[in-house]
Each structure stands twice: as C-alpha cells, then as structure tokens.
Amino acid sequence: MKKLTLLFLAFFAITASTFAQNKTYYINIAFHKLKPGHTIDEAMALEKKWKVIHLKRKAAGLIGAWAVYPIMNEYKSESVDYDYVSLNASEDLNKLTQYPADMGTALMKEDPSFYSLMDETLKVQSIVRNKLTKVIETTGPSNDLNSIILMETMKVTQQNYFAYLDFEKQVKAIQTDRIKADNIQEWAFLQHLTPISYEGSGQFTTLTFFKDLSKFDFDSSPVYINGAKKYMNLTPEQFTKKVGDLRSINQSVLLQYAVGTFN
C-alpha cells in the first residue's frame, strides 16, 4: 500500500514510501475547523470532491500526495482548536500550494458542480491556519491506511531551537528500536518553516504511527532506557531531564486517514 511520511502528517501523516530518503520533502499542513451546526461527515463528503482536484495537481507534478486526517473519537489535548487536518506534500515549495487557473477552468467545464465547491466548503468549515513544514527525519514506511497517528506539536525556546533539532535526530534511533519491538509502525519529525513564532503552538511536529489503540498500552520504557544509554550515553534520569529541558508538548491529537490520493 502506498505510503508517505508526514502525517503526518502528517500530519499528518502522509506516509513515507512516496519519499525517497535522499530527497527533501515539504508538507503544507492545513488545520480545519467545523462551523457550528455542521458535521465531520459533511466535511469529508466535500473533501472527496476536492480529491479530484488534488489528483490533477499530482498528475501535473505539483504535489506528491494529498490526504485528509480527522481527529479520532475526539482524542485530543485541551489546546487543540481544529477538527481535522489536510496535508499536501511536494519536493518543491513553490509548487506545493499552486492551483493553476487553467486547471480549474478545465475542471469546471468537465463538471459545472465545481463552480460552487469553494462556497459549499466555506459553509461547512474554515482553515484555522496553515503550516509549511520540512521532513527532517523519518524511520521509513511500515504503516497502512488504517494506522492511528499520534501528532504532537513541540514548543521550544529560541535558545534551545538548534539543540532540540539535533536531539530529535538522535532520537530517531530509539524510534527505530520501538518499531523493532512492535510498539510503533513508523515515526517522522517535521520542522516548521513558516510561520515561525515562539508564542504559538510550536516549531516542530512529530508523527508516530500505531497499528491500533492497544499499542498505546505497550511498555516502551525498556526501549527508551536502553536507547538513551546506547545512543546518547545518558541514564534514564538524564534522558528525562534533557527532554524536559529542551521542549514541551503543546498539542497532542490522534488522527486517522479518511480520504486522499492513496485510494
């Protein structure tokens, strides 16, 4: 099954097999909020229509993939102010958000219902914000479209920005060990490129893929303890302190794939 690392999400998880390891990929994460009186089912029905547009963008080489991930069963931290995310991924930042006018004109000639798609969408939901991100590290693809994705937004101080960036690169080895232990399926680390603010939700996003909810009760402490010693020469106490000193998790949410260019 096709994969593309997000997120993620993405997110957002978009899963990793679309991404060759020797290339740089960028992901635009859009955070969608339902308007009062409307449901996630309405939003997903509209996103299925948007899929036609994104498939054409993919065929034109503007993006590598597009996908939509609703929040699973409202499992989210209190600060989460959105209902689902959509992800566009590309090797080219300039193409990532392009919607050529001639493409839209041709599509509306084929199907006049697309004339009203934007207005219909705006009645149901709005985009709270967009984040342009860069995939920094990923363990590679091992998940599937039924995976549960833990998306966490990390907030750091300006002084700790580069130290935290380096730290997560080291943590990749521990995440690989978690995969070997059958705790997780995949992990990805994203750096926010713009907008950047030390007052906002955060400057980095991690995406961790789980086979199902039971994996959240998996005891991964031995993996972390062994990994901290093996890869960083840190005791459990030193590792925990370093994590706490470098960053805080500002938002946490469980997502699951709904619609996209994968099926």
C-alpha positions in Angstrom: 0.0 0.0 0.0 1.3 3.4 -0.9 2.8 5.5 1.9 4.1 9.0 2.5 5.8 10.3 5.6 4.3 13.2 7.1 1.5 13.0 9.0 1.9 13.0 9.3 1.0 14.1 8.6 1.3 14.2 8.8 0.4 15.1 9.8 0.0 14.3 9.5 1.0 11.8 8.4 1.4 11.3 5.0 3.3 8.0 4.8 6.9 7.5 3.8 7.3 5.3 0.8 6.4 8.2 -1.6 9.6 9.9 -0.2 13.0 8.7 -1.4 15.4 9.0 1.5 17.9 11.1 -0.4 15.4 13.9 -1.2 13.9 16.8 0.8 10.1 16.9 1.0 7.8 19.6 2.2 4.4 19.4 3.7 1.7 22.0 4.0 -0.5 21.2 7.0 -3.9 22.9 6.9 -5.9 22.8 10.2 -9.6 22.7 9.6 -12.4 23.8 12.0 -16.0 22.8 11.5 -18.5 25.6 11.6 -21.4 25.4 14.1 -24.2 23.1 13.0 -22.0 21.1 10.6 -20.5 17.6 10.9 -17.3 15.9 10.1 -19.3 13.7 7.6 -20.3 16.8 5.7 -16.7 17.9 5.6 -15.4 14.5 4.4 -18.0 14.4 1.6 -16.7 17.7 0.3 -13.1 16.6 0.7 -13.9 13.6 -1.6 -14.8 16.2 -4.2 -11.6 18.1 -3.6 -9.7 14.8 -4.2 -10.4 15.2 -7.9 -8.6 18.5 -7.9 -5.6 17.1 -5.9 -5.3 14.1 -8.2 -5.0 16.5 -11.1 -2.4 18.5 -9.2 -0.5 15.3 -8.5 -0.7 14.3 -12.2 0.7 17.7 -13.1 3.7 17.2 -10.8 2.8 19.9 -8.4 2.4 17.6 -5.4 3.5 14.1 -4.5 0.4 13.3 -2.4 -2.6 14.8 -0.6 -4.6 13.4 2.3 -7.1 14.3 5.0 -7.0 13.1 8.6 -9.9 13.7 11.0 -9.4 13.5 14.8 -10.2 10.0 16.0 -13.0 9.8 18.6 -12.2 13.4 19.8 -8.9 12.1 21.4 -7.1 15.4 21.7 -5.4 17.7 24.2 -7.3 20.7 25.5 -5.4 23.2 23.4 -6.4 21.6 20.1 -8.6 24.1 18.2 -9.3 22.2 15.0 -11.3 19.1 13.9 -9.1 17.6 11.1 -6.0 18.3 9.1 -5.2 18.1 5.4 -1.7 17.6 4.0 -0.2 18.5 0.7 3.3 17.1 0.1 5.9 18.1 -2.6 9.6 18.3 -3.4 9.1 21.9 -4.4 8.0 24.6 -2.0 6.9 26.9 -4.9 4.6 24.2 -6.3 3.2 23.0 -3.0 0.3 25.5 -2.9 -0.2 26.1 -6.6 -3.7 25.7 -8.1 -3.3 26.7 -11.8 -6.2 28.8 -13.1 -6.3 26.8 -16.4 -6.6 23.6 -14.5 -9.6 24.9 -12.5 -11.3 26.3 -15.7 -10.9 22.9 -17.5 -12.3 21.0 -14.5 -15.3 23.3 -14.2 -16.0 22.7 -17.9 -15.9 19.0 -17.3 -18.1 19.2 -14.2 -20.0 22.5 -13.5 -20.7 21.5 -9.9 -17.1 22.5 -9.1 -18.1 26.2 -9.6 -19.8 26.0 -6.2 -17.4 23.8 -4.4 -15.5 26.6 -2.7 -18.7 28.2 -1.4 -20.1 24.9 -0.2 -16.8 24.2 1.6 -16.8 27.6 3.3 -20.2 27.0 4.7 -19.1 23.8 6.4 -15.5 24.5 7.6 -12.8 27.1 7.7 -9.0 26.8 7.8 -7.7 27.9 11.2 -4.1 28.2 9.9 -1.5 26.7 7.6 2.0 25.5 8.4 4.7 24.9 5.9 6.9 22.1 7.2 10.0 20.2 6.2 10.6 16.5 6.8 13.8 16.3 8.8 13.9 12.7 9.9 11.8 9.6 9.2 12.1 5.9 10.0 10.7 4.9 6.7 7.3 3.3 5.8 5.8 0.4 7.7 2.3 1.5 8.4 -1.0 1.3 6.4 -4.1 3.4 5.8 -5.8 2.0 9.0 -3.0 3.2 11.3 -3.6 5.5 14.2 -1.4 8.6 14.0 -0.3 10.5 17.1 0.5 14.0 16.0 2.4 16.1 18.6 3.4 19.7 18.3 6.6 20.6 20.2 7.4 24.0 21.5 10.9 25.1 22.3 12.6 28.3 23.4 14.7 30.3 21.0 17.8 29.3 22.9 17.0 25.6 22.6 15.9 25.6 18.9 19.0 24.0 17.4 19.8 21.8 20.4 16.3 20.3 20.1 16.7 19.8 16.4 19.9 17.8 17.0 18.3 15.9 19.8 15.4 14.6 17.7 17.9 13.4 15.1 19.4 11.2 17.8 16.0 10.0 19.0 15.4 8.5 15.5 17.5 5.5 16.6 15.3 4.9 19.6 12.1 5.2 17.4 13.6 2.6 15.1 14.1 0.3 18.1 10.4 0.9 19.0 9.5 -0.4 15.6 11.6 -3.5 16.1 9.9 -4.0 19.4 6.5 -3.9 17.7 5.4 -0.8 19.7 5.0 1.6 16.7 5.0 1.3 12.9 6.7 4.5 11.8 7.9 7.9 13.1 8.6 11.2 11.4 10.0 14.5 12.6 8.9 17.8 10.9 10.4 21.3 11.2 8.0 24.2 10.8 9.4 26.6 8.2 6.7 29.3 8.3 5.1 30.9 10.1 7.6 30.7 12.9 6.6 32.1 16.3 7.8 31.3 19.8 4.4 32.4 21.2 2.4 30.0 19.1 1.6 26.3 19.2 5.2 25.2 18.4 8.0 25.0 15.9 8.2 21.2 15.4 5.8 18.3 14.8 6.3 14.6 15.4 4.1 11.9 13.8 4.0 8.4 15.4 2.1 5.6 13.7 0.4 2.8 15.7 -1.3 -0.3 14.4 -4.2 0.1 16.8 -5.1 1.6 20.2 -3.8 -1.4 22.2 -0.2 -0.3 21.2 -0.6 2.8 23.4 -0.5 0.5 26.5 2.8 -1.0 25.3 5.6 -0.7 27.9 8.3 1.1 25.8 10.3 2.2 28.8 13.0 -0.5 28.3 13.5 0.6 24.7 13.9 4.2 25.9 16.3 3.3 28.7 18.4 1.1 26.5 18.4 3.6 23.7 19.3 6.6 25.9 22.4 4.6 27.1 23.3 3.1 23.7 22.9 6.2 21.5 23.4 9.1 23.9 25.3 7.7 26.9 22.6 9.0 29.2 21.0 7.5 32.3 17.1 7.4 32.4 17.1 10.4 34.7 19.5 12.3 32.5 17.4 11.5 29.4 14.2 12.5 31.0 15.7 15.8 32.3 17.1 16.6 28.8 13.7 16.0 27.2 12.0 18.3 29.7 14.7 21.0 29.4 14.5 21.1 25.6 10.9 21.1 24.8 7.2 20.8 25.8 4.4 19.1 24.0 1.9 21.9 23.3 -0.7 19.9 21.4 -1.4 16.2 21.1 -4.1 14.5 18.9 -4.9 11.1 17.5 -5.7 11.1 13.7 -6.8 8.5 11.2 -6.8 8.6 7.4 -10.1 9.4 5.7 -9.5 10.4 2.1 -6.6 11.2 -0.2 -4.6 10.2 -3.2 -3.7 6.8 -1.8 -7.1 5.1 -2.6 
